[in-house]
Amino acid sequence: MTFEGMSAADARTLASKWLPAWTGNQPEKLAAFYTEDAFYSDPGVPFGIQGKPALLEYFTRLLARYPGWIWTQERAVPLEGGFLNFWKAEIPEKERTVTLRGVCVVQLSDGLICRNEVFFDRSSWMTPK
């Protein structure tokens, strides 16, 4: 496994292609950015999932539920083997749009994402009753 160094400009370039793949309910397009043995976690799967088949299954359910959300990068901080991605998501939900901000660790191997750990406060997303 080869880890690449990445500049903030390189991270912006990758994010400009990868983050739009989270919109539009195209899980295969999104999964194409990940290695076959990728690890992914977010607050919905805090212990993570491993491997592209499991990742594709998860993305299929997630993107079907939120096909219109839009993800943008706010900034990137280079890390060894990848970058720290500060992002914003606009999530249409019922009669409102939730704006969510978070961060994720992105590590690369041979140009693809091999590790993606996503962090955000889920309580800011919950619909009031």
C-alpha positions, 0 to 999 in steps of 0.5 A: 500500500502506497500513501501519497503526500497531498497538498491543500490544492490536491485535496481541493481537486479531489474533493471537487470530484468526490464530494459531488458524487455524494449527490444524486443517488449514484452509489456506484459512482461514489464507490468508485473513489474508494479502494477495494479494501476501504474502511469507512465510518460515520456517526451512523456506522461508528465502528465502521465498515470494511471493503467495497461490497459493504461500502456499496451496500451502505452507500446504496441505502444512504444515497437513496434516503438523501438523493438531494443533499449537496456536499462542499469542501470548506477547507483542507489540511494536508496530512500524511497520506491524505487530508483533513476535509472540513465540509458543509452539507445542505440536506433537504429534509421534509419542509426544511434544509439542514445545514450540517458542518463536519470534518473527515479524515481522508487517507489515500492509496494509489489515488483512491480513498482507503480510509474515510472517517467522518465526524459531525454532531448528529443532534444538529440534524434531528428534526424537532418534534 
